[in-house]
């Protein structure tokens, strides 16, 4: 029971952040809800042992773990364990909601579409950095990777986004400004 | 530092995550190399665009309601019985796991955190964060909703024995959205509410009892707290906005207005 008040005090205020991360990782509102529900249960279970760390980063790490477990159960094919360097600057077309795309014309593609199309391990560091304002050290802890990898993945994510064909379609927001 | 070396560090530099020596070398290279400088500008623009335009998703109300319902169920049933009427099967299954976990950790929690919390309870920053959380989770964040300082200021003055300076800094990205009356250290305090991008910032403003040194900001429970003294007031800002931004903002508020 005591954990409930502790959960309400420390974890619940970060529910939006949790959902935002899950939504960006899963790229689907319902799947994101499942992931966050699972994460809440885990957080409720372990919140008693939360001391001295940033509760938001702590909760986001749980959300991320819940997401990868969910991914393993539901879309195991998406777990690609490859070296960062071998990932080509491909855009995941599946990321762009076909229904939305049909409604929208190409020039209405947004920055969010381009970000959603980034490969998972780049998407997650970019969201943690730019939307959740976490430091490299916190991202390293949440994503369970060394700080050096956070740095290189973020650089790579920004480069991929810069060259994204989805953005080029709307006139190359970043890359094509001189053309 | 050559251009290739500088380029690998550019992204970390833009995040303020490079060491002093690296930062110095990159700045030198920025002045020396036009191509590198324009690459840097592009990156800064990209970051700005992401922060301004990328979708930030909020938890849907149904999700929040389900979480709250589960908490109620766990609380009502104590740590040993099953929760009453969960909303769906999967949720019930998950809740069952949580209950077992709760039972195991209740004792540790009671002994461990009560002591910690009492000690930290003396802390003003913690109190401010608690007020901020209580206000944002509930729906009493704002009692007077206005971006007009001439509406907000009299509203506060009428309810307090002091009159805090109120300024809208929307043109600098910090839009005043209203105010409320809150309490710190058992005394009513003017609380200005600002919106920065999609973040909420609470600013607690009190008359300055003694000229206190403005303490450095510190994170409390995942929120950042920044303080400043100025214009005869103590200013304390709480938000999940980046520490540097929050600190600059609160110092900006504390600085007296230059023009009359």
Interface residues (C-beta under 8 A of the other chain):
Chain A: X1 X2 X3 X4 X6 X7 X8 X9 X10 X12 X13 X14 X15 X16 X17 X18 X19 X20 X23 X24 X29 X32 X33 X34 X36 X37 X38 X40 X41 X44 X45 X46 X47 X48 X49 X51 X54 X55 X56 X57 X58 X59 X110 X111 X112 X115 X126 X129 X130 X131 X133 X135 X136 X151 X154 X155 X158 X161 X162 X173 X174 X175 X177
Chain B: X8 X10 X11 X12 X15 X17 X42 X43 X45 X46 X47 X49 X50 X51 X53 X54 X55 X56 X57 X58 X59 X60 X62 X63 X64 X66 X67 X70 X71 X74 X75 X78 X79 X90 X91 X94 X95 X97 X98 X101 X102 X105 X106 X108 X109 X110 X112 X113 X116 X130 X133 X136 X137 X219 X221 X222 X223 X240 X241 X242
